[in-house]
């Protein structure tokens, strides 16, 4: 099949491109203007189509995407980042091009798209989450926040840990809130979430749903943190209770398509701290025995699963890593640390022993994989922490949904001005 990915910048897009290409699909990507687009620096991607950066204007991105879909015939449009928001809001327009895709109804999406709504949805589903307080411009609930410290202050919209700040005490909380207020976080009735810190390991959970029914799911633990809080190493851990939680959550929302959540594992209990309405880094699951990308393709095509079949899930204990994230994390600390990281990876020592590469597997993409890693290594060696911040910032800006963009989408949908016909 001929498949178009909605993003070329992120880790998920690069992983999905690899998986699809190995299944002999023709993979195209939508590429914003940028020097580093992970899903284009690989032989697994057939063609790149230039589009505006999604964060700058979701509707400019949509117009360009519609033109690509009209110019070329695609079988499936697969969401790998926050573009799911505009696709859900404008699904009839996209359907008119003949492409198939799996996204939730907009009423379901808006229940998890921002962090305030997601907290309420998790509560409605009865899923455990850290104690939280929602603050508005009146700051009436501020007195209740002291009991939550140390904790995290979160803006409603934020991708890849943007919009999340830690506050250890009341002074830090006041400073963080002041910074957010200065950036206009309380404009137009916006709110902030203050959430109690929970100590434990980060659990990354993903599932694929068919109109509220869970078809397949996977969970893995971040055992080593990479740049920006990403996972430079994971170990699969599909806990039964987590699958039950995911199933309940998707059923409540009548979810259709991919859904991911982050949780903190504390003493064997999962505390849910974030929800993402899309697929996230599926290679660990694939190597653990559950192919979430294939399930998402089948849902996009409208293939229904047998009513009595239980949700598929992977096995426990599969170790994977992402050297790109590890090198960027090491480069933040210094050139010596970067050289040591590269040496450990080359020799297969320590964290790399018995672990498989998710992002740049050389066995299936030798030339591009080597060139990507070598180029990144040299860039980090020369640029250090500045290069890390530059690369990470540019990547996030390419695909993240801004508060202004989300407000624009909501206004058009709520006013009935969203273009829902060709």
N, C-alpha and C positions, 0 to 999 in steps of 0.2 A: 504494500500500500504506500501511497504518497502522503506523508504526514508533515504537518507544519507545527513547530513549537513556538509558543508565544514569546519566548525570551531566549537570547543567546549569551547572556552574561553570567548567570548563576551556576552554582554547583549542581543543582538538580537538573538543569538543562543539559549540561555536559554528560551527566550519568544517563539520563533518558536517551540522549542521542546515541550513546554507545550501545545501550540495550536494544534499541530499535534497529540500528544498523546490523547488529549481529543476528537479528531475525530476518535480515534481507529486506527491510523496508527502506524506502527512499526518504531521507530526513532533510527537511528544510527548516530554517530558523528565521525569526524576525529579529533584526539586528539594529539596535540603536547606535548612534555615533559614539564610538569609544575605541581606545587602543587595545584593550584587553577584553575579548569576548571568548570565554572558554569554549563555548559550543561551536565556534568557527575554527578554532585551532585544533582541528582533528579531522582525520580522513573519514570519520563516521558521518559527517555532515555533508550533504550533497550540494546545497546552495544556500546562500544568505541573502535575505531581502531587507534592504534598509528601511527603517521606520523611525519616527521621532522617539525620543526617550519617553517612556510611559509616565514617569514622575512629573515631567513638565506639563503634559496635558493628556489625560486619558482619551479625550475625544479626538485629538489630533492623531494619536496612536491608532484609535479605532478606524478613522477614515483611511489611513494608510494601509491598515490590515485588510479592510474590506476591498481595497483596490488590488492588493496582492491576491486575495481569494478569487476575485473576478477575473484577473489576468491569467491565473493558472488554476487548473483543476486539482483540488486536494480532496483526499478521502476523509481525513481526520484533522481537526485542530485540537492540539493537546496543550492544556494550560500547565505551565511549569512555574509560574510566579503570580504576582498580585493582579495580573490582567484578568483573572477570573472575575473580578468585580465588574468591569465594564462588559465582559462577555455575558455574564448573567443578566445585567441590566438591559443589554441590547441583543438578546439571543435571537429574536425574530429576524433582525437585519442580517445576522451571520448565517442563519439557517437558509435565508433566501439565496445565498451563494452556492448552496448544494453541499457544503461541508458538514460533517457530523462531529459532535463534541458532547462531552458529559460535564455539565456544571449544575449546581443547585439552583432551585428557584430563588429569585431575588429576595423574597421574604425570609427564606431560610438563611441565605447568605448574610443579610444584614444583622442577624442575631449573633453572628460570631466575628464579623469583619472588624469591629472595633473592640477594644479590650473591656470597656464598660459593659457593652452588650454581651460579650463572651462570658464575663463573670456571672451575669444573670442567667444565661443559658445553662452554664455548668451547674448553677444552683437549682434551676428548674429540673435538671436531669438527676439531681441528687448525687452528683459526683463530688468527691472531696477536693477542696481547694484551700489554700492558706487564708486565714482571716483577712478581710479586706474592708476598706472604707472608700467610698466614692466622694470626692470633693468637687463642689462647684464654685462659682465665683464668690459666693457668700462666705465660704470657708467655715460654715456652721459646724461641720463634722470634724474640724481640725483637732479639737480637744480629745477625740477618740483615737487619734493616730499615735499618741505616745505609747500606748500599749502594743503597738505593732512594730516598734523599732527594736533592733535594726530591721529595715524593710526596704521595699522598692517602690519608687514613684513612677507610674507609667502613664504616658499620654495615650489617648484612645487609638490613634493610628501610628504605627511604627513597625518597620521591617528590619530583620537581622539585628535585633537588640537596640535599634535606634529608638529614642523616646523612652528609654528605661534608665533610671538613675538610682543608685543606692544611697540611703540615708541612715547613718548609724545612730544619730541622736536628734533632738529637737532643733538644734542650731543648723545641722546639715539639712534637715527636712525643710526648714524655713528658707534656706539658701536655694535648694533645688526648686521649690515651688516658685520662688521669686524669679529664678531663671526661666522657668516655663511660662510664667505670667508675662515676662518681658518679650517672649517669643509669640505671645498671643494665644496661649493655650486655653484661656477662658473666653475667648471671643466667640460670639454667636452661640452661647450656651454650652460650650464644650466643658468636659469634666476631666478630672484626673483620678487614677486609681492608686491608692496606697495599700500595699500588700505586705503582710508579715513575711520575713525571711524564714525559709525552711532549709535546714542543712541536710544534704544528701547528694546522691548522684542524679544527673539529668537523664531522664528516660524519654526517648524519642519514639512516638507512636504514629503510625500511618495506617489508613484503611481505605478501601474502595467500596462504595455503596451503590446500590441500585434501588432508587426510590425508597430510601429508608431501610433497606435490607443490606446488612454487611456481607459482602462476598468474600473478602480476603483482608488480612491485616498483618502487621508486623510491629515489633518493638525492639529497640536496642538501647543499650546504655552507653553514654559518652564516658569512656574511661580515661580519655586524655583530651584536654581542651586545646583548641586551636585558636587562631586569630579571631577576634570579635566574638568570642564565646562559642564558635563553631566546634564541631567534633572532629579532631584530627585522628582519633581512633575510637572505634565502637566495638561492642560485643553484643550479639543478639541475645535478647531475653524476653521472649513472648509470654509474659505472665498471664495466666488464665483470667485473673480478675481484671486485668487491663483490657483484654479482649471483650469482656462482659461490659465494662464501662463504655468502651467505644461503641459497642452494639446499641446500648441504651441511648447514648447521645445521638447517634445517627438516626435512630428510630424516632426520637423526640422531634428532630428537625426535619424529618422526611428527606434526609440528605441524598443527593444524587451526584455521583462523581467521587473525587478524592477528598479526604479530610485528614488532617494531621494535628497532633497535640503534643505539647511538652509537659512532662510531669517531673516532680522531684521525688525520688525514692528515699524514704526515711523509715528505717526499721521495717522494711518490707511493705510499706504502705505508699501508694502513689498519691501525690498532691498535685493537681493539675494547675498549671500556671500560664498556659498560652494555647491558643487555637489558631490553626492556619487552614484556610479553605482550599487546600491544594495538596498535591503529592510532594513529598520531601525526600530527596536523596535515597532512591530505592535500591541501590546496589547491595547493601548489606542484607536486605530482605531477599533479594534474588539469590544470593549465595547461600542463604539460610533455607532456601527451598520454596519461597513464595514470590511469585512474579506479579507485583502490583501493577506494573506497566501493562502487561498483557490483560490483566483484569480491567484496567481502565479503557483499553482499546475495545474490549468486548462490550463494556457498558456504553461506550460511545456509539458503537454499531447497533445497539439495541438488542444484543443477544441476552436472553434471560437465563438465569441459572435455575436448576431444579429446586423446587420448593423445599424439599427435605434435606438438601445438602447443607452441612454446617460450614461456617466460614473457614477458609483456608488460612493457615498460619505457618510460619517458619519454625526451624529448630533452634535450640539454645546453644550458645557457645561459639558462634562463628565470629571470628575476629577480622576486622577490616580497618583500613587507614586511608587518610588523604594527605599525601606528602605536601601538597601545595599549602594547606592550612598549617601544617607543622613547621614548614620553612618560614612562612610569614610570621608565625608566633615567635620563632627563634630569632628572626631578624629584628624584631622589636627590642630584643634583649641585647643584641650585639652581633658583630661579625663572627666572633669566636663561636658563639652558640649556633649560628647558622652553619658554619663549617662542620661543627660536631654533629648537627642534625643530618646534614647531607651524608656524612660518613656513616652514621648509624643506618641510614636507609640503604645506602649502597651495599653495605656488608650484611644487612639483615639482622642487626643486633637489637637487643632490648625490645622496644615496643614493636619493632618490625618483624621479629621472629614469629613465624606461624601466622602472620597476618597478610591479607591480600589488599592490593591497591583498589580503591573505588573509582577515583577520578581520572587518573592517567595510567591505565594498565598498559604496560609496554608489550604484553603478549599479543594484543589485538590492534595496536596502533603504534608501532615501533618508532617510525620517523617523527610523526607529529608529537607523540608522547615525549620522546627525548628532547626535541626542539623546545617544546613548551616548558619542560622542567629546567633545561639548561638556560633558556632565556630568562625565566623567572629567577633562577639562582643568581645569575650575573646581575640582574637588575636590583635584587635585594642586597647583594654584596656591595654594590656601589651606592645604592640609595638608602639602605638601612631603614630606620623607622619611618622616615619621610616617604619612601617608596611604598611601604606597607599601607600607610594612611591614604596615600593617593590612589592606589589600586583598589583598596576596599571601598573608599568613598565613591569613586567613579562607578564601580560595579553596582553598589546599592542604589545610586541615583538613576541608573538605567532602568531598574525594574520596580522600585518601591512605589507604593501608593501614598501620595502626600495627603495631609489633612484637607488641603484645598481641593485636591482632585476628588476625594471621597465626598466632600460637601457638594461639589458640582454634580456628581452622579446622583446623590440623594435628592437634590433640588429638582433635577430633571425628572426623576422617577416619581417623586411625590407630587409634582405639579402636573404630571401627565404629559410632559413635553418630550419625554424620551422617545426617540424615533424607533418605533416597533414595527415598521413595515418598510419594504424596499422602495 
